[in-house]
Amino acid sequence: LVLVDCRRFTEAEGEERLSLDFAVCDPLSRGYLLLPPMTDDLLASVELQNQDMFNSGASFIPSGGMEDETSFSMMCWMHSDTKLVVFFFSSGSDHWTVGASTRWDDLGMDELVDSLTLSSQCVYGCFYWKVDCTNKLLKLDMGTMELSKYDLPPDHDDKNIFIVEAGEGQIAMFSQLIDGATSVEYYNLQNGSDKSHEWHMKSIIPLPAQYISCGCLINGPAGGYIFLVGTPKEQDAGHSLFFSLEIKSFKIEMVSRKT
């Protein structure tokens, strides 16, 4: 299944409003399910407004193989200047529910939160987001519905990250510069701790010599891989390429050309 979202403006009673639409598509049958919209009453119940839909993203919730191929659960996170809220939807219901909500002040986030990374990563039953342009990491524990904040290494303000399962309950992270990266760094989190000083860089993985990364870590992991976009160093050297990075072996291979 593929999750598609669309933000669009509509006219209602002479007023321009933002609409956030979700569709869950089945590429094999070419069928889709259009999800019901979030209502103004639902947003108001958690002190959000229509314009806060701009600051949002969505993700499937891994089923762990317990559901059939047409069943799904998903979440949508949305934030304003003062708070972060996570909503849930499942194929067995026809409405959205509020799963978790917290104020930025309660997380110790004194600075204004401009945006979160559009993609979240689910690792050992927890979702993670990086706060853009900071070295802060947000975590949602799906068991307790608790939202919390942790530190990344000090130099991660201008880096993309991807949290992965490292085996035996251990958490690891791939990290790269947003612009002009020539390598990917690999960190692990010692003893399952979330303290910033527990992040240890274990390896530096060079990208192919003739390419620099555009800083895009595509959603995954898929089948034990994450995917990178490599941009040629020479402007007229040809097309950009997609590369796969195997999480366990760090092996990088070209997947396809980006036209």
ZAMARGU-4260 file (C-alpha; in steps of 0.2 Angstrom, whole numbers, plus 5000, padded with zeros to 4 digits):
<rodrens>
0) 5000/5000/5000 | 5005/5018/4996 | 5000/5033/5007 | 4998/5049/4997 | 4994/5066/5004
5) 4988/5082/4996 | 4987/5100/5003 | 4976/5111/4993 | 4966/5127/4995 | 4947/5128/4993
10) 4934/5142/4994 | 4920/5140/5007 | 4908/5155/5010 | 4920/5167/5002 | 4934/5161/5013
15) 4950/5152/5007 | 4953/5137/5017 | 4967/5124/5018 | 4962/5105/5015 | 4972/5090/5019
20) 4968/5075/5009 | 4974/5057/5012 | 4972/5042/5000 | 4978/5025/5003 | 4982/5017/4986
25) 4985/4998/4981 | 4997/4998/4966 | 4992/4980/4961 | 4973/4983/4960 | 4975/5002/4956
30) 4961/5005/4968 | 4962/5018/4982 | 4953/5023/4998 | 4950/5042/5001 | 4951/5045/5020
35) 4938/5057/5028 | 4945/5074/5032 | 4949/5080/5049 | 4935/5091/5056 | 4937/5109/5063
40) 4929/5102/5079 | 4943/5089/5080 | 4957/5102/5078 | 4949/5114/5090 | 4948/5100/5103
45) 4967/5100/5104 | 4969/5119/5101 | 4974/5118/5083 | 4967/5128/5068 | 4965/5125/5050
50) 4981/5133/5045 | 4991/5121/5056 | 4988/5108/5043 | 5003/5116/5034 | 5014/5109/5048
55) 5010/5091/5046 | 5015/5074/5039 | 5009/5056/5039 | 5015/5038/5040 | 5009/5020/5040
60) 5010/5011/5057 | 5019/4994/5055 | 5007/4980/5058 | 5020/4967/5062 | 5012/4955/5050
65) 4996/4954/5061 | 4984/4962/5048 | 4979/4956/5031 | 4985/4965/5015 | 4971/4977/5014
70) 4971/4982/5032 | 4981/4997/5038 | 4984/5009/5052 | 4992/5027/5050 | 4995/5042/5060
75) 4996/5061/5056 | 5006/5073/5066 | 5003/5091/5066 | 5010/5106/5076 | 5007/5124/5079
80) 5019/5137/5087 | 5014/5130/5104 | 5010/5111/5103 | 5012/5095/5094 | 4998/5083/5091
85) 4997/5065/5084 | 4981/5059/5076 | 4977/5041/5071 | 4966/5032/5058 | 4963/5014/5054
90) 4955/5005/5040 | 4942/4998/5053 | 4936/5015/5057 | 4929/5030/5048 | 4935/5044/5059
95) 4951/5051/5066 | 4956/5050/5084 | 4969/5060/5095 | 4983/5049/5101 | 4995/5060/5109
100) 4997/5079/5112 | 5010/5089/5121 | 5015/5108/5122 | 5032/5112/5116 | 5036/5120/5133
105) 5032/5104/5142 | 5046/5096/5131 | 5058/5109/5136 | 5058/5117/5118 | 5060/5135/5122
110) 5065/5140/5104 | 5051/5141/5090 | 5049/5125/5081 | 5048/5129/5062 | 5046/5111/5056
115) 5049/5093/5059 | 5056/5081/5046 | 5042/5075/5034 | 5047/5057/5036 | 5046/5048/5053
120) 5055/5032/5057 | 5047/5018/5067 | 5060/5008/5077 | 5056/4995/5091 | 5038/5002/5092
125) 5043/5020/5094 | 5042/5034/5081 | 5056/5047/5079 | 5057/5064/5071 | 5071/5077/5069
130) 5067/5095/5073 | 5073/5104/5057 | 5088/5115/5060 | 5092/5109/5077 | 5100/5094/5086
135) 5084/5089/5094 | 5075/5072/5092 | 5057/5069/5096 | 5051/5051/5101 | 5033/5044/5102
140) 5032/5028/5112 | 5017/5019/5104 | 5015/5009/5120 | 5013/5023/5132 | 5008/5037/5119
145) 5021/5047/5128 | 5031/5061/5118 | 5048/5065/5123 | 5064/5075/5117 | 5082/5069/5116
150) 5098/5077/5110 | 5108/5072/5095 | 5127/5075/5093 | 5130/5094/5094 | 5134/5095/5075
155) 5118/5089/5069 | 5108/5106/5066 | 5112/5105/5047 | 5111/5086/5045 | 5098/5073/5040
160) 5096/5058/5050 | 5088/5041/5049 | 5085/5030/5064 | 5086/5011/5062 | 5085/4995/5071
165) 5103/4988/5074 | 5098/4971/5081 | 5096/4965/5099 | 5086/4980/5104 | 5099/4992/5099
170) 5096/5008/5090 | 5107/5016/5077 | 5107/5031/5066 | 5113/5036/5049 | 5118/5054/5047
175) 5123/5066/5033 | 5125/5084/5029 | 5109/5092/5021 | 5119/5099/5006 | 5135/5093/4998
180) 5138/5077/5008 | 5152/5066/5002 | 5149/5053/5015 | 5136/5045/5027 | 5140/5043/5046
185) 5134/5029/5056 | 5131/5030/5075 | 5124/5018/5088 | 5116/5022/5105 | 5125/5013/5119
190) 5115/5003/5131 | 5098/5008/5125 | 5100/5026/5133 | 5094/5041/5124 | 5106/5053/5132
195) 5116/5064/5119 | 5133/5058/5125 | 5128/5040/5122 | 5128/5042/5103 | 5145/5035/5097
200) 5150/5037/5078 | 5156/5019/5073 | 5159/5022/5054 | 5160/5034/5040 | 5153/5027/5024
205) 5160/5037/5008 | 5148/5040/4994 | 5154/5036/4976 | 5168/5048/4972 | 5160/5056/4957
210) 5144/5060/4966 | 5139/5071/4980 | 5123/5068/4990 | 5109/5080/4988 | 5105/5077/5006
215) 5089/5067/5003 | 5086/5051/5013 | 5071/5043/5005 | 5058/5035/5016 | 5062/5017/5022
220) 5070/5006/5027 | 5064/4994/5014 | 5070/4977/5015 | 5085/4982/5025 | 5090/4996/5014
225) 5089/5015/5014 | 5091/5025/4998 | 5101/5040/4993 | 5101/5052/4979 | 5118/5056/4971
230) 5121/5072/4961 | 5136/5072/4950 | 5150/5084/4955 | 5151/5091/4937 | 5135/5100/4932
235) 5135/5093/4915 | 5141/5075/4920 | 5124/5067/4917 | 5109/5062/4927 | 5107/5060/4946
240) 5107/5042/4952 | 5098/5033/4966 | 5109/5022/4977 | 5104/5009/4990 | 5114/5008/5006
245) 5112/4991/5015 | 5110/4994/5034 | 5120/4979/5040 | 5134/4979/5028 | 5135/4997/5023
250) 5137/4992/5005 | 5132/5005/4992 | 5125/5001/4975 | 5117/5010/4961 | 5099/5007/4959
255) 5093/5017/4945 | 5094/5034/4936 | 5084/5049/4940 | 5078/5058/4925
</rodrens>
